[in-house]
Every structure is written in structure tokens, then in C-alpha cells.
């Protein structure tokens, strides 16, 4: 496509993008999991359908997902069984210590009977229940085998967890890779109407931040949530296997923890909202003050600005302190309840050991399980906000994917036999909104080599006219032909390959001046690039630059003036050598001296090709072969400059109003 400038819709709102990135960062943000409890998150309007659709995107990776599940189950199972085996090591040590203190040659029953006869019932119970062998100390061989087994179990759990993470990372990255590619393809198929009705920052946020948030959600929920749920189930099973009574005691504190977390989170959420609202006000004040820094100094308002900053900064301090303090209460409260639970388990467990109902190793294992149970429960709860946020982002991405796309190209497209640049509008009708007609029954012919100027007040439909030629919009009625071929019967790529366009808002990408000119025709030779630059007066100022054509500029054109940027875009169009040229307000943002060079460059560019020129400066189109005057989507006058002035109609009124105003101002 040789179109050198693209209309990208409304100006991008930097605040929208910044806010979207900030929100995404907060949703993904690090920090302890309990911190998310006080943070308001964007929730999906249709959570279940969007979540199911997101899960269905994992279908091509179903075997990998099953492998991740299997590895997760094995890893958690090994990790959960570790404390139980480690408890057996404690039993060996405890039995060895007691056995070493008893005389050899007697049985455990005899030793217990002797202890009971001496009034030591507790010791007798321990001898009978703990597998004590009188006269035998710690069996270090058996203890070593148990500890080696525990080490191997934990190593195996880590290995399976590593393999799970490796597979999961590949699954998520491939899924998001395909999602990004699908979004990119969809954006390229969306009509210009879609971007005209949405803020560019909003679309950008869906393509970048929302997809990143989906990736983070899939990565964390499929790993942490899966592991947490499996751990909760596994630990709960082991706790009930060891002692149903202690399990019920441990579970009593869970509702208390959840209730307390909910109460604190509900209060802290209000404080976080106040904090972020105050942050936004302060950031807006700072941005405003720095953007207008010179005016603030000129009008002597520096002290007032500083005073406003102090007030808003103090408000942010107070709001942030309350928000962080409230959310910070959650963790100490959870730790307190956990310690109460630990005391209850230790006391009741000790009583059970002394009564012979449990072994000391089982109590130790149970305490470890009770500690392990709280952590995954907290993680699973914290994942709820992340999951809501991720599904909300997925929903926004799916809305973009489901947007109505432009009509597909014909299966058997028409091809122009000649490329002369003859354009004809035949009773064309078009409207942006269903109930608001813009162009009605418009007919005109632009012959090859002609320069057709389009003038008229703002909103008359001038730019719409050329957008219809480029087929950025579909007609409501009539047809447009290019060299006798209906443009609707052509592929868009073939149509636009012969059209060059230069807009008022220049577009340059990060690269050298040579690269930006060559963008008009990939594969152009160095001589062709230089010839285009010389013909459009780019060579004049490039020679004065230290690096010449190797000078690097960015998308904002830093390092060159507005007029020089415009000349580069004209050189780009010249190199493309289109049969049809569209110039949309190409000189309105440059000074008078530069305008002369731009006019000369455009004159060279228009030679031997059909040109549509949209202009507000009527002095720039006096030499046009045909001038179209548009009002409310209709051509009210057409002719040459002299003919239209002599007619003393709409064009004459525009012309005299413009130059009378210019003379008065002067």
C-alpha cells in the first residue's frame, strides 16, 4: 500500500493511556496478596460467559493443560505427604530418648507396668503408645532413611513443580501470542468507522494493557490458584487422617478469619478509592502546572500553584495513610488468629499425646499442616480479585474481536487494465449516522492529470469525499469508479496501491530520513530515493544536517521543523509514484516561507497524475483545473478560480471573507 499517510481517528488521549496502564499495574501489582483485598477492581459484566470463552482459548493446548494438572497433583501430593513422614522421624527420636532411659532386657509392656506401679501413668502411656524399645536408644539408621526419604520427596515435589511451571509458561505465552495476533489481524480488518467512534487511548488500552492483564491472570491463576486449591484439599485430607478432632478445632478459626478479612477489606476499599481519587487530582494539578510553567511565571501565580499543591499533597498523605493502615491490619489480624489456632492445636494435641491417643510426630505433622492450610487459603482468596480483573480485561478484548469488520474483498476481484487515475462519482450517497445524511446524490468526474481542489466550511464533507475514494467507508448508494472499474469490485490493496496521500498531520516513524522516504516504496534504490528528495526540496535541508540522510528522527519528527516533516512526507508520496494523489490540508501548519517550498514540491508531485487537494487556504488552489465547493455534503459550485469568482457565489464569499480578514488583521 503506497498510501503515505493514514487517518488514525481522534487524537490519542495520553491521560487515558496512562490511567489504563496504571490500573493494569495495580491489578497486576506485586506486594503481599492480602493487599489486594482493599483494592477495587474492574469486574466483568458477564463473568461466566467471558471466563468460559477465555478457557476455550486453551483448547489447542488441552494436552499441555492436562499435563500441568497431572504435574500439579503429583507435586502437591508429594509436598503434602512430607510432614507426615517427617513426623515419623520425630517419633523415632522421641522413642529412642525414652528407650535409652529404660533398662534393657524387659519388654515395653513390662516397662509400662513398672512405671504405672510407680505412679507414672503418663510415662506408662507413652511407653505403650510410642513404640519404645527398653534399653534401645535412637535408631540412627532408620532415622537417616526417613530423613533421606523426606529430602527425596521434597526434591521430587520441586522437580514436578518446576516442570509444571515450565509447561504452563509455554501454554500461556502461546495462547496470548495467538490472541495478540488475532487482535492485530482484527484491527487491520476493522473499518475506519470503528476508530472514529472510540477514543484511540481506549483501543490502545485493550490491545496492550488488557492483553497483558489476561496473560498475568492466566499465569498466576493457573499456577497459584491450582496449587492452592490442591494444597487445601490435600492438607485437609491429611489433617482428618491424623485427627478429626484437631481438624475441627483448626477449621473453627477459618470462618472467623474470612469474616475479619471481609470487614477490614470493606473499610479499606473506601480509603483506597479516596487515595486514588486524590492521587488523580494531584497528578492533574502537577501536569497542568508543568505544562503551563512559563505562563504560571509570567502571570505571577507561582505561590498560588504551590499553595494548591500543598493542600492536595496533604490530602493525599492523609488518604494514603488511612488506606495503607487499614489494609495493613489484615495481616497482623490473620497472624493473631493463626497463633490462637496454633495454641489450641498444641494444647489439645499435647493432651492427646499424654493420653496415648496420638503420637508426638502426628501432633508435629498436624501443626505443620495447620500452618500450611492458612497460606493457600489466603492465596486462593486473593486470587478472586485477580481473576475478576483478568476476566474483565478478556471481556474487553473479546468485544474488540467481535466488532463488525469491514466487508471482505470480492472473491474474484476486478483489475484495472490501465492506471491513468480517472475518478468518477456516480450519484454517491453516504452518511455516518443512520438518521443524518451527509452526502446525497453526488456526481463528479476527475480526468487523468487534473488537479481537483475541494473547499468548503468545516464539516462540509471534504475529507469524507477522499476517504470514500480510498474505501475507508462503504457507500450507502451510488458508486465510485477508478479508471472505469468500480472500486467496490477491487481489492482494497489493489485500490490503494495506486493512491498516494499527504495529510496535514504528518506521520514519521523512528528511523532515518532515508527510511522514512523509502516507506513509500519498499525496495527503492538509493538513486530513486535521492531523486524523490531532490524533486521535493528535501535534499536542501538534509545536506545541512551532520548525518545527512542517516539522521535519525522519531515518530514526532524531533530534529526537523514542521515544514521539513511535511516535505519528507511529500517525498515519500513522490517515490511511490501513484496515479492518484490526495493532499489533505498539507500546507496549513507551516509558515509562509516553507509553504512556498511545499507548494513547489506538491506541484512537482502533481505533475502527470490526478490530484485531489483539500485546502482552507484558497490562495494555494488558484491554479487547480477544477474547484469543488462543498456545503453540507453537496457540491454547490464547481469551476475554475476565475469562473467561481465571476459567479459571485459561495466560493466568492469564502474567498473574500478569507482575504478581507487577512487584510484587516494585517
Order of alpha helices (4+ residues) and beta strands (2+ residues): alpha-alpha-alpha-alpha-alpha-alpha-alpha-alpha-alpha-alpha-alpha-alpha-alpha-alpha-beta-beta-beta-alpha-beta-beta-alpha-beta-beta-alpha-alpha-alpha-beta-alpha-beta-alpha-beta-beta-beta-alpha-alpha
